[in-house]
């Protein structure tokens, strides 16, 4: 069931979104060769607490960390640990925060030092695909208008969108209805209406769209070992237009 946010819930989501947006901006300066993914996780946990938010991911369905840290061919849900970041890698950082019981969720993919042009283009296309998807998230459109726009842009650029994992509604729960796939035909699914909050998140692979789940039960990798890039924002549909909550 799709829930529509009250003005008080919208304000709480705005605060949660600002925490997430500022965190992702800050953590960009922490991503460099020699750091471990656990270092980034510790930074994020302290940042959220200092900003007055609550940790959204840690403990969620048993997840053990504050961020998801997904390196190179890891698509999403990489668990932070002892892995040391190396020059030329890319890392997707996905994080959520809660404020007064309301959630916000976002992700960015960062370069670790200098990366090759192919990886940079992958990052650029994933970021642009998110922008294209958000551009369709307007009252009067349907959810699949977002999905179709993302898929069309990504595939036109020579990449593939992950199909097994999707975006979602968000609010009093981290994951709510409706699902927001990154592929599909336009003009289908629920109508987009004021009061809806969505987490739109293209996951873009350099090779096949197929993925595989690791034995830890969380980490998702590309099936062919090629790199992947992940971008996500939480948005709010209002009577005045579409508001991106997770920009710093």
JOKAZI-V497660 format. One record per pair of residues at least 24 apart in sequence whose C-alpha atoms are under 8 Angstrom apart, sorted by the first residue. I is the first residue (numbers start at 0). J is the second residue. Records with the same first field share a line. If there is no record, write none. Layout:
I=J / J
This chain:
0=175 / 176 / 177
1=168 / 175 / 176 / 177 / 195
2=176 / 194 / 195
3=193 / 194 / 195 / 196
4=170 / 194 / 195 / 196
5=194
8=101 / 170
9=235
11=98 / 99 / 100 / 101
12=97 / 98 / 101 / 102 / 103 / 170 / 244
13=244 / 245
14=98
15=52 / 96 / 97 / 98 / 101 / 102 / 103
16=96 / 102 / 103 / 104 / 233 / 244 / 245 / 246
17=244 / 245 / 246 / 247
18=47 / 50 / 52 / 96 / 245 / 247
19=47 / 94 / 95 / 96 / 103 / 104 / 105 / 245 / 246 / 247
20=105 / 244 / 245 / 246 / 247
21=246 / 247
22=46 / 47
23=92 / 106 / 107 / 247
24=247
27=109
30=109 / 110 / 111
31=84 / 85 / 86 / 111 / 112
32=83 / 84 / 85 / 86 / 111 / 112
33=83 / 84 / 85
34=83 / 84
35=79 / 80 / 81 / 82 / 83 / 84
36=68 / 79 / 80 / 81 / 82 / 83 / 84
37=79 / 80 / 81 / 82
39=79
40=64 / 65 / 66 / 79
41=65
47=96
51=98
52=96 / 97 / 98
53=96 / 97 / 98
54=95 / 96 / 97
55=94 / 95 / 96 / 97 / 102 / 173
56=94 / 95 / 96
65=94 / 95
66=92 / 93 / 94 / 95
67=91 / 92 / 93 / 94
68=92 / 93
69=218
71=225 / 226 / 227 / 228
72=220 / 221 / 224 / 225 / 226 / 227
73=218 / 219 / 220 / 221 / 226 / 227
74=202 / 204 / 210 / 218 / 219 / 220 / 221 / 226 / 227 / 228 / 229
75=218 / 219 / 220 / 229
76=217 / 218 / 219
77=217 / 218 / 219
78=217 / 218
84=111
85=111 / 112
86=111 / 112 / 113 / 114
87=111 / 112 / 113 / 114 / 115
88=112 / 114
89=114 / 118 / 228
90=228
91=228 / 229 / 230
93=231
100=171
101=170 / 171 / 172
102=169 / 170 / 171 / 172 / 173
103=169 / 170 / 173 / 233 / 244 / 245
104=173 / 198 / 231 / 232 / 233 / 245
105=198 / 200 / 230 / 231 / 232 / 233 / 245
106=200 / 229 / 230 / 231 / 232
107=229 / 230 / 231
108=228 / 229 / 230
118=226
121=158 / 203 / 204 / 205 / 227 / 228
122=228 / 229
124=153 / 156 / 203
125=153 / 201 / 202 / 203 / 228 / 229 / 230
126=229 / 230
128=152 / 153 / 201
129=199 / 200 / 201 / 230 / 231 / 232
132=199
133=199 / 234
136=191 / 236 / 241
137=191 / 192 / 236 / 240 / 241
138=190 / 191 / 192 / 193 / 236 / 240
139=190 / 191 / 192
140=186 / 190 / 191
141=185 / 186 / 187 / 188 / 189 / 190 / 191
142=179 / 186 / 187 / 188 / 189 / 190 / 191
143=179 / 180 / 182 / 183 / 184 / 185 / 186 / 187 / 188
144=184 / 185 / 186 / 187
145=179 / 181 / 185
146=179 / 180 / 181 / 182 / 183 / 184 / 185
147=181 / 182 / 183 / 184 / 185
148=182
149=181 / 182 / 201
150=181 / 182 / 183
153=203
158=203 / 204 / 205 / 206
159=203 / 204 / 205 / 206 / 207 / 208
160=201 / 202 / 203 / 204 / 208
161=201 / 202 / 203 / 204 / 208 / 209 / 210
162=208 / 209
163=209 / 210
165=200 / 201
166=197 / 198 / 199 / 200 / 201
167=197 / 198 / 199
168=195 / 196 / 197 / 198
169=196 / 197 / 198 / 233
170=196
191=236
192=236 / 237
193=235 / 236 / 237 / 238
194=235 / 236 / 237
195=235 / 236 / 237
196=233 / 234 / 235 / 236
197=233 / 234 / 235
198=231 / 232 / 233 / 234
199=231 / 232 / 233 / 234
200=229 / 230 / 231 / 232
201=229 / 230 / 231
202=227 / 228 / 229 / 230
203=227 / 228 / 229
204=228
